């Protein structure tokens, strides 16, 4: 019987000594796990801004297409600014440029709005991903036929 209790003591001692290994493993894994989590957050925010800029370009083109003569550029910029208000982005500030242009599409007059944002230079979230994973500039163009 004393042999059985000796085996239990040895097993208990081994478990007690392995506590340091668990702490070491945790310390090695946590930085990698946190890098993945913050990378996912950074990439998700970039996609959110990208979608907002795409929508803003479409809103700007629609507003410019229905604007009174001579007001199309002003209406386009106001529509883009309104669409991006939730991100505190304004045309002409903080790396955001808005370019409304009158063009022809299929014999008709069209308004084309390009919205570009220097994302990597102005992101509010620290980027833990390699520069190749996050684009330097997000740029989108949308067109709408003038009626």
C-alpha positions in Angstrom: 0.0 0.0 0.0 2.8 2.4 0.8 4.0 1.9 -2.8 0.6 3.2 -4.1 0.8 6.3 -2.0 4.4 6.9 -3.1 3.2 6.8 -6.8 0.6 9.3 -6.0 3.1 11.6 -4.3 5.4 11.3 -7.4 2.5 12.1 -9.7 1.5 15.1 -7.6 5.1 16.4 -7.6 5.2 16.1 -11.4 2.0 18.0 -11.8 3.2 20.7 -9.4 6.5 21.1 -11.3 4.7 21.4 -14.7 2.9 24.6 -13.6 5.9 26.7 -14.8 5.6 25.0 -18.3 2.0 26.1 -18.6 3.0 29.7 -17.8 5.8 29.6 -20.3 3.5 28.2 -23.0 0.9 30.9 -22.3 3.6 33.6 -22.5 4.7 32.2 -25.9 1.3 31.9 -27.4 -0.4 35.1 -26.2 1.6 37.6 -28.3 0.9 35.6 -31.4 -2.8 35.3 -30.6 -3.0 39.1 -29.9 -1.3 39.8 -33.2 -3.9 37.8 -35.0 -6.8 39.4 -33.2 -5.5 43.0 -33.8 -4.7 42.1 -37.4 -8.3 40.9 -37.9 -9.6 44.2 -36.3 -7.3 46.3 -38.5 -8.3 44.4 -41.7 -12.0 44.6 -40.7 -11.9 48.3 -40.2 -10.2 48.8 -43.5 -13.0 46.9 -45.2 -15.5 49.0 -43.4 -13.9 52.3 -44.6 -13.5 50.8 -48.1 -17.3 50.1 -48.3 -18.1 53.5 -47.0 -15.9 55.2 -49.7 -17.5 53.1 -52.4 -20.9 54.1 -51.2 -19.8 57.8 -50.9 -18.6 57.8 -54.5 -21.9 56.4 -55.7 -23.8 59.0 -53.6 -21.6 61.8 -55.0 -22.2 60.7 -58.6 -26.0 60.5 -58.1 -26.1 64.0 -56.4 -24.0 65.5 -59.2 -26.1 63.9 -61.9 -29.4 65.5 -60.6 -27.9 68.9 -59.5 -28.7 72.2 -61.2 -26.4 73.4 -63.9 -23.1 74.6 -62.5 -23.8 73.0 -59.1 -22.8 69.5 -59.8 -19.3 69.6 -58.3 -20.6 71.3 -55.1 -23.4 68.8 -54.8 -21.1 65.8 -55.4 -18.7 66.9 -52.6 -21.5 67.6 -50.2 -23.0 64.2 -50.8 -19.6 62.5 -50.3 -19.0 64.4 -47.1 -22.5 63.5 -45.8 -21.9 59.8 -46.7 -18.5 59.8 -44.8 -19.6 61.9 -41.8 -19.7 58.7 -39.6 -16.0 58.2 -40.2 -15.1 61.9 -39.6 -13.8 62.2 -43.2 -14.1 65.3 -45.3 -13.1 65.9 -48.9 -9.8 67.8 -49.0 -8.8 66.9 -45.5 -6.9 64.1 -43.8 -5.9 62.4 -47.1 -9.4 62.3 -48.7 -9.8 63.7 -52.2 -13.0 63.9 -54.1 -12.9 64.6 -57.8 -16.2 65.1 -59.7 -15.8 65.2 -63.5 -18.3 65.5 -66.4 -17.7 62.8 -69.0 -19.6 61.2 -71.8 -20.9 57.7 -71.6 -22.5 56.1 -74.6 -23.4 59.5 -76.2 -24.9 60.8 -73.0 -23.5 63.2 -70.4 -22.4 61.5 -67.2 -21.0 62.7 -63.9 -18.1 60.7 -62.6 -16.9 61.0 -59.0 -13.6 59.6 -57.8 -13.0 59.3 -54.1 -9.4 58.5 -52.9 -8.3 58.1 -49.3 -4.7 57.6 -48.1 -5.7 54.9 -45.7 -2.4 53.6 -44.5 -1.2 57.1 -43.5 -4.5 58.1 -41.7 -5.9 55.0 -40.1 -6.9 55.4 -36.5 -6.1 51.8 -35.7 -2.5 50.7 -35.3 -1.6 48.4 -38.1 0.1 45.2 -37.0 -0.1 43.6 -40.4 2.6 43.8 -43.0 2.3 46.8 -45.3 1.5 44.5 -48.3 -1.7 43.3 -46.5 -3.2 46.8 -46.1 -3.4 49.1 -49.2 -1.8 52.5 -49.1 -4.7 54.1 -50.9 -8.4 53.3 -51.2 -9.8 54.7 -54.5 -13.2 54.3 -56.1 -14.9 55.8 -59.1 -18.7 55.9 -59.7 -20.6 57.3 -62.7 -24.2 58.4 -63.1 -26.0 59.5 -66.2 -27.2 63.1 -66.2 -30.9 63.4 -67.0 
